[in-house]
Amino acid sequence: MKEIKKYADQWDVSAQYFYDKGDYSWMAQKLTDYSTVVELGCGTGYSTLALAEKGFKVLAVDKNTACLSKAKELLGSKGITDSQVIFIEGDITDEDFRKNLIALYKFDVVICWNVGSYWGKEMVQYYVPHMLRYGLNIQQIRENPESSYSELIIWEVCRLAKSMNVSAHIVDRNAEIINEKNDPYYYMLKNEFEYSEIMYDNLIANSISDGGRVLTTNGTVNRSNKIDIVFVSILMR
Ligand SMILES: C[S@@+](CC[C@H](N)C(=O)[O-])C[C@H]1O[C@@H](n2cnc3c(N)ncnc32)[C@H](O)[C@@H]1O
């Protein structure tokens, strides 16, 4: 519980920073043809707020109850009502959760922004069987738990989106620009899930690491205050 709360407090600082700089607004602008968004991993709600402000109806999902509480408080304080944003506690890797979501709601895009992060050894251990089923091996998971977890989540997002025949929008924080020329991964997903189109965009940005949620890139923990990052936007449809 302590870890969950600490994660929420740290992420809240990072997320507010991104919101204030207009980064979430940039992400939301990529979703031009949709009305109802499933947001997987809504965090403390700053991304959800940007979506609601653009007029989307949002089904905001997170498994961290401390994040969800903060998100509800934030959107309530901005006058966003239940008719615009529905908060749902759930884990994207849980099959029953996905089945219920599909049975209960209609949506036309599934989004997953900046989700590949975890808050402790125990959490990673819980997901090891899922990562193995997805196709990673123990060595890969041990060497880079953060990227392994991220890959698992992105794959689950595509699986959910494709099962409903809707688009998937991923935003990931990266050290460099990714496009069709150097894409190491997403194009493979496009083919695996038989999407007909993949659209890339990049936003040069920065993140507070120490002081907000500490950022780990390629297995390295970054302790500097401000670090350069690229938000990579991938829309598959
Ligand atoms: C780094 S935050 C990003 C939040 C938001 N998307 C944003 O860009 O501000 C990642 C969020 O994803 C949630 N998350 C991670 N794994 C998840 C899972 N398996 N199911 C549901 N939520 C998850 C975490 O609890 C956390 O709140």
PDBQT file of the ligand as one rigid body, heavy atoms in Angstrom, charges set to zero:
ROOT
HETATM    1  C1  LIG A 301       3.238   6.345 -15.737  1.00  0.00    +0.000 C 
HETATM    2  S1  LIG A 301       1.538   6.358 -15.338  1.00  0.00    +0.000 S 
HETATM    3  C2  LIG A 301       0.816   7.066 -16.785  1.00  0.00    +0.000 C 
HETATM    4  C3  LIG A 301      -0.554   7.621 -16.521  1.00  0.00    +0.000 C 
HETATM    5  C4  LIG A 301      -1.195   8.340 -17.698  1.00  0.00    +0.000 C 
HETATM    6  N1  LIG A 301      -1.410   7.455 -18.806  1.00  0.00    +0.000 N 
HETATM    7  C5  LIG A 301      -0.363   9.515 -18.083  1.00  0.00    +0.000 C 
HETATM    8  O1  LIG A 301       0.219   9.516 -19.197  1.00  0.00    +0.000 OA
HETATM    9  O2  LIG A 301      -0.265  10.426 -17.267  1.00  0.00    +0.000 OA
HETATM   10  C6  LIG A 301       1.127   4.641 -15.582  1.00  0.00    +0.000 C 
HETATM   11  C7  LIG A 301      -0.211   4.246 -14.984  1.00  0.00    +0.000 C 
HETATM   12  O3  LIG A 301      -0.569   2.972 -15.528  1.00  0.00    +0.000 OA
HETATM   13  C8  LIG A 301      -1.112   2.171 -14.497  1.00  0.00    +0.000 C 
HETATM   14  N2  LIG A 301      -0.911   0.768 -14.832  1.00  0.00    +0.000 N 
HETATM   15  C9  LIG A 301       0.273   0.132 -14.974  1.00  0.00    +0.000 A 
HETATM   16  N3  LIG A 301       0.056  -1.153 -15.254  1.00  0.00    +0.000 NA
HETATM   17  C10 LIG A 301      -1.292  -1.341 -15.317  1.00  0.00    +0.000 A 
HETATM   18  C11 LIG A 301      -2.121  -2.470 -15.554  1.00  0.00    +0.000 A 
HETATM   19  N4  LIG A 301      -1.593  -3.680 -15.761  1.00  0.00    +0.000 N 
HETATM   20  N5  LIG A 301      -3.458  -2.303 -15.548  1.00  0.00    +0.000 NA
HETATM   21  C12 LIG A 301      -3.999  -1.069 -15.273  1.00  0.00    +0.000 A 
HETATM   22  N6  LIG A 301      -3.264   0.023 -15.031  1.00  0.00    +0.000 NA
HETATM   23  C13 LIG A 301      -1.925  -0.092 -15.039  1.00  0.00    +0.000 A 
HETATM   24  C14 LIG A 301      -0.327   2.594 -13.259  1.00  0.00    +0.000 C 
HETATM   25  O4  LIG A 301      -1.043   2.277 -12.091  1.00  0.00    +0.000 OA
HETATM   26  C15 LIG A 301      -0.149   4.072 -13.483  1.00  0.00    +0.000 C 
HETATM   27  O5  LIG A 301      -1.166   4.821 -12.869  1.00  0.00    +0.000 OA
ENDROOT
TORSDOF 0
